[in-house]
Amino acid sequence: MTIVKAKINGQWVSLASGGAEDEVWIGPSAPTGSHELWFDTDEPSASNADRWNSAWGIVAVGAFTAANIAVPVGLTEFTTRIPFKAITGRRYRMVLQVRIVSTTSGTGLNFFPNGPSYFGGSWDTWATVEGNWDPLRTEALFTGNDVTGSFYWTVNNAGTGPVTFYLDTMSCFYIEDCGPISYGTPPATDPTPAAVAWTPATMLNNWTSPGGITEMSVGYRKIGDICYLKGSLQVGASVPTVGSVAFMVPSGYFNSVLTRLSLVAFNSAGTCYPARADLTNSGQFVIANIGGMTLSSGAFIQLMGVNWPVGTT
């Protein structure tokens, strides 16, 4: 099957056959007796979701009415007018930048961004020129409404004498598309996984868990393919035996091979010792070795940060 396409506004568009005419007509109007295919000149990019959901950057550029402008006291329109239609659903920034402004004393300047149906003549930005050779930048944000307007800047010199604008190549006046007000398609959901609850471990063979509100109790949880532990094993009045099972984790929380884990133990005086636990292929968590330390009441074995993969590959 052959698909015929035409290039419209830089994009290839498939042509459909049918209708009463012998030829395929392409135009900016909805299909009529002489148009079987049409394209939308108002929003040619609306069908392109990727471009619609991004900022388009500078979309219109204006100029100043003269290279250097001596603005007298009062209102002066000092930029050329940009005919521009801002699209509904998008946000824009109209920027004015002047490299150097010069006056003999502190002068208040009000800058009025103009664009019918966008600013309404009541919105202004305000700046003070403190003396000679001050840089100046001001901007106005607005949203589109599909109305074509003439965009330009008017300045109100509220001082007692003229203010000179030196407008070289570093000065500019433009309109920037900042992107959609809301996404045309919903953004990606937050990939952060939901919190997984901890399961309290059931202590065995005289091993205890501190619990209460002053010590974190022993618990386990699985996130993805990793099982995590929290809390500390505690030695109570009845001292457990090294090599005994402290607790068990259920099926799905351990793997089919022996897993050796490094721990830290500390006695009642706070002296630390290396320790080792073995997680068996039946889910038994066994304190296998404590190097150089004799278990006694008041000792702890730290479990915080201990984890292992559930799968073996």
C-alpha positions as CSV (number, residue, x, y, z in Angstrom):
1,M,0.0,0.0,0.0
2,T,1.3,3.4,-1.0
3,I,0.8,6.4,1.3
4,V,0.9,9.8,-0.4
5,K,2.0,12.7,1.8
6,A,2.4,16.5,1.4
7,K,4.8,18.7,3.3
8,I,2.9,21.4,5.2
9,N,4.6,23.9,7.5
10,G,7.7,21.7,7.5
11,Q,5.8,18.5,8.4
12,W,4.8,15.6,6.2
13,V,1.0,15.1,6.2
14,S,-0.7,12.0,4.8
15,L,-3.2,12.6,2.1
16,A,-6.6,10.9,2.0
17,S,-8.5,10.0,-1.1
18,G,-12.2,10.2,-1.7
19,G,-14.9,12.8,-2.4
20,A,-16.5,14.0,-5.5
21,E,-13.4,15.8,-7.0
22,D,-10.8,14.1,-9.1
23,E,-7.9,16.0,-7.3
24,V,-6.9,16.3,-3.7
25,W,-7.0,19.9,-2.5
26,I,-5.2,21.3,0.5
27,G,-6.2,24.5,2.2
28,P,-6.5,26.3,5.5
29,S,-10.3,25.9,5.7
30,A,-12.4,23.0,6.9
31,P,-13.3,20.4,4.2
32,T,-15.7,21.8,1.6
33,G,-16.7,20.8,-1.9
34,S,-13.3,21.9,-3.1
35,H,-11.2,20.9,-0.1
36,E,-10.9,17.3,0.9
37,L,-8.0,17.8,3.3
38,W,-7.1,20.8,5.5
39,F,-4.6,22.1,8.0
40,D,-5.1,24.5,10.9
41,T,-3.0,27.6,10.5
42,D,-4.0,29.0,13.9
43,E,-2.3,26.3,15.9
44,P,-0.1,24.3,13.6
45,S,1.8,22.9,16.6
46,A,-1.2,21.8,18.7
47,S,-1.1,18.3,17.3
48,N,2.6,17.9,18.3
49,A,2.3,17.0,22.0
50,D,6.1,17.1,22.6
51,R,6.4,20.7,21.2
52,W,3.2,21.8,22.9
53,N,4.5,20.7,26.3
54,S,7.8,22.6,26.0
55,A,8.8,26.3,26.0
56,W,9.2,27.6,22.5
57,G,11.6,30.4,23.4
58,I,11.7,33.8,21.7
59,V,8.7,34.0,19.3
60,A,8.7,37.7,18.3
61,V,11.3,40.4,18.3
62,G,10.8,44.2,18.3
63,A,13.0,47.2,17.9
64,F,13.4,50.7,19.3
65,T,12.2,53.8,17.6
66,A,15.8,55.2,17.5
67,A,19.4,54.2,18.2
68,N,19.6,56.6,21.2
69,I,16.5,58.1,22.7
70,A,16.2,61.2,24.9
71,V,12.9,60.6,26.7
72,P,11.3,63.8,27.9
73,V,9.2,64.2,31.0
74,G,5.9,62.4,30.5
75,L,4.8,59.5,28.4
76,T,6.8,58.3,25.4
77,E,6.3,55.3,23.2
78,F,9.8,54.2,22.4
79,T,9.6,50.7,20.9
80,T,8.2,49.6,17.6
81,R,5.0,47.6,17.6
82,I,5.1,43.8,17.2
83,P,1.9,42.3,15.7
84,F,1.6,39.0,17.5
85,K,-1.1,36.5,18.5
86,A,-0.5,34.8,21.8
87,I,-2.0,31.3,21.8
88,T,-4.6,30.3,24.4
89,G,-3.2,27.9,27.0
90,R,0.4,29.3,26.8
91,R,2.3,31.8,29.0
92,Y,4.5,34.6,27.7
93,R,7.1,37.0,28.9
94,M,7.6,40.4,27.2
95,V,11.1,41.6,28.0
96,L,12.7,45.0,27.7
97,Q,16.5,45.4,28.2
98,V,18.4,48.7,27.9
99,R,22.2,48.6,28.3
100,I,22.6,52.1,29.7
101,V,20.2,54.7,31.0
102,S,21.5,58.1,32.0
103,T,20.1,61.0,34.0
104,T,21.5,63.7,36.2
105,S,19.6,62.7,39.3
106,G,17.3,59.9,40.7
107,T,14.3,59.6,38.4
108,G,11.3,57.3,38.6
109,L,10.4,55.5,35.4
110,N,7.1,53.6,34.9
111,F,7.2,51.1,32.0
112,F,3.8,50.2,30.5
113,P,3.7,46.9,28.5
114,N,1.0,47.4,25.8
115,G,-1.0,44.8,24.0
116,P,-4.8,45.0,23.4
117,S,-6.7,42.5,25.5
118,Y,-3.6,41.4,27.4
119,F,-2.6,44.2,29.7
120,G,-5.6,46.6,29.5
121,G,-3.4,49.7,30.0
122,S,-3.5,49.4,33.8
123,W,-0.4,47.2,34.4
124,D,3.1,48.7,34.7
125,T,6.6,47.9,35.9
126,W,8.5,50.5,37.9
127,A,12.2,51.3,38.1
128,T,14.4,54.1,39.5
129,V,17.4,55.4,37.7
130,E,19.8,56.6,40.4
131,G,22.3,58.4,38.2
132,N,24.5,58.2,35.1
133,W,25.1,54.9,33.3
134,D,22.6,52.5,35.0
135,P,21.6,49.3,33.2
136,L,17.9,48.5,33.1
137,R,15.7,45.5,32.5
138,T,12.0,45.0,33.0
139,E,9.5,42.4,31.9
140,A,5.8,41.5,32.0
141,L,4.1,38.1,32.1
142,F,0.8,37.4,30.4
143,T,-1.2,34.5,29.1
144,G,-2.5,34.0,25.5
145,N,-6.1,34.5,24.4
146,D,-5.8,34.0,20.6
147,V,-6.2,37.8,20.0
148,T,-3.7,39.4,17.7
149,G,-2.4,42.6,19.3
150,S,0.3,45.2,18.8
151,F,2.9,44.8,21.6
152,Y,5.1,47.6,22.6
153,W,6.5,49.6,25.5
154,T,5.7,53.0,26.7
155,V,7.8,54.8,29.4
156,N,6.6,57.5,31.8
157,N,9.4,59.8,32.9
158,A,8.4,61.1,36.2
159,G,11.5,63.2,36.7
160,T,12.2,66.9,36.0
161,G,14.4,66.4,33.0
162,P,15.1,64.1,30.1
163,V,16.4,60.5,30.5
164,T,18.6,59.2,27.8
165,F,18.4,55.6,26.7
166,Y,21.6,54.3,25.0
167,L,20.4,51.4,22.8
168,D,23.3,49.5,21.3
169,T,23.5,45.8,20.3
170,M,23.2,44.6,23.9
171,S,19.7,46.2,24.2
172,C,16.7,44.2,23.1
173,F,12.9,44.0,23.1
174,Y,11.3,40.6,22.5
175,I,8.4,38.2,23.5
176,E,9.3,34.8,24.9
177,D,7.1,31.7,25.0
178,C,7.5,30.2,28.5
179,G,5.5,27.0,27.8
180,P,2.0,25.7,28.5
181,I,-0.1,26.9,31.4
182,S,-1.0,23.2,31.9
183,Y,0.3,20.1,30.2
184,G,-1.6,19.0,27.1
185,T,-1.0,15.5,28.4
186,P,-0.5,14.7,32.1
187,P,3.2,14.7,33.2
188,A,4.8,11.4,34.4
189,T,3.7,10.3,37.9
190,D,6.1,10.6,40.8
191,P,8.3,7.4,40.5
192,T,9.0,7.4,44.2
193,P,7.6,4.2,45.6
194,A,4.9,4.3,48.3
195,A,6.1,3.7,51.8
196,V,6.2,0.1,52.8
197,A,5.2,-0.8,56.4
198,W,7.6,-2.5,58.7
199,T,6.7,-5.9,60.1
200,P,7.8,-6.4,63.8
201,A,10.1,-9.4,64.2
202,T,9.2,-12.2,66.6
203,M,12.1,-12.7,69.0
204,L,13.4,-16.2,69.7
205,N,15.8,-18.0,72.0
206,N,16.1,-15.2,74.6
207,W,16.9,-12.5,72.1
208,T,14.8,-9.4,72.7
209,S,13.8,-6.3,70.9
210,P,13.9,-3.0,72.9
211,G,10.6,-1.6,71.6
212,G,8.8,1.2,73.5
213,I,9.1,4.8,72.6
214,T,12.8,5.3,73.5
215,E,14.3,2.5,71.4
216,M,13.6,1.4,67.8
217,S,12.2,-2.2,67.8
218,V,13.5,-4.9,65.4
219,G,11.5,-5.1,62.2
220,Y,11.8,-6.0,58.5
221,R,10.3,-4.9,55.2
222,K,10.9,-5.6,51.5
223,I,11.0,-3.0,48.8
224,G,11.4,-4.5,45.3
225,D,14.0,-7.3,45.5
226,I,15.7,-6.1,48.7
227,C,14.8,-7.0,52.3
228,Y,15.8,-4.4,55.0
229,L,16.2,-4.6,58.8
230,K,15.8,-1.9,61.5
231,G,16.4,-1.6,65.2
232,S,18.8,-3.5,67.5
233,L,18.9,-6.9,69.1
234,Q,19.1,-6.6,72.9
235,V,20.4,-9.0,75.5
236,G,18.2,-9.1,78.5
237,A,18.5,-10.8,81.9
238,S,18.5,-14.2,80.2
239,V,21.6,-14.3,78.0
240,P,21.1,-16.0,74.6
241,T,23.6,-18.3,73.0
242,V,25.8,-17.3,70.1
243,G,24.7,-19.4,67.1
244,S,21.0,-19.4,68.0
245,V,18.2,-18.1,65.9
246,A,17.2,-14.5,66.8
247,F,14.1,-14.3,64.6
248,M,12.8,-15.5,61.3
249,V,11.7,-13.8,58.1
250,P,8.9,-15.2,56.0
251,S,9.0,-16.9,52.6
252,G,9.8,-14.4,49.9
253,Y,12.1,-12.4,52.2
254,F,15.1,-14.7,51.8
255,N,16.8,-16.6,49.0
256,S,17.8,-20.2,48.4
257,V,21.4,-19.9,49.4
258,L,23.1,-19.0,52.7
259,T,23.6,-15.2,53.1
260,R,26.4,-13.9,55.5
261,L,25.9,-10.4,56.9
262,S,28.3,-8.1,58.8
263,L,27.0,-6.5,62.0
264,V,28.3,-4.4,64.9
265,A,27.9,-5.5,68.5
266,F,28.6,-3.4,71.6
267,N,28.6,-4.3,75.2
268,S,27.1,-2.5,78.2
269,A,30.2,-0.3,78.5
270,G,29.8,0.8,74.8
271,T,32.8,-1.0,73.4
272,C,32.2,-2.1,69.8
273,Y,33.0,-5.5,68.3
274,P,32.6,-7.0,64.8
275,A,29.8,-9.5,64.5
276,R,28.3,-11.8,61.9
277,A,24.8,-13.1,61.1
278,D,23.8,-15.9,58.8
279,L,20.5,-15.8,57.0
280,T,19.7,-19.5,56.2
281,N,17.8,-20.7,53.2
282,S,14.8,-21.3,55.5
283,G,14.6,-17.7,56.7
284,Q,16.4,-18.1,60.0
285,F,18.4,-15.1,61.2
286,V,21.3,-16.5,63.2
287,I,23.9,-14.6,65.2
288,A,26.8,-16.7,64.2
289,N,29.8,-14.9,65.7
290,I,30.9,-12.0,67.8
291,G,34.6,-11.4,67.7
292,G,36.2,-11.0,71.1
293,M,33.0,-10.2,73.0
294,T,31.2,-12.3,75.6
295,L,27.5,-11.9,75.6
296,S,26.1,-10.4,78.8
297,S,23.0,-8.5,79.9
298,G,22.9,-5.0,78.4
299,A,24.7,-5.8,75.1
300,F,23.2,-4.8,71.7
301,I,23.7,-5.9,68.1
302,Q,23.0,-3.2,65.6
303,L,20.7,-4.1,62.7
304,M,20.1,-0.7,61.2
305,G,21.1,-0.6,57.5
306,V,21.4,-4.4,57.1
307,N,19.9,-5.6,53.9
308,W,20.1,-8.4,51.4
309,P,18.8,-9.3,47.9
310,V,16.0,-11.8,47.9
311,G,17.0,-13.2,44.5
312,T,20.3,-15.0,43.9
313,T,20.7,-13.5,40.4
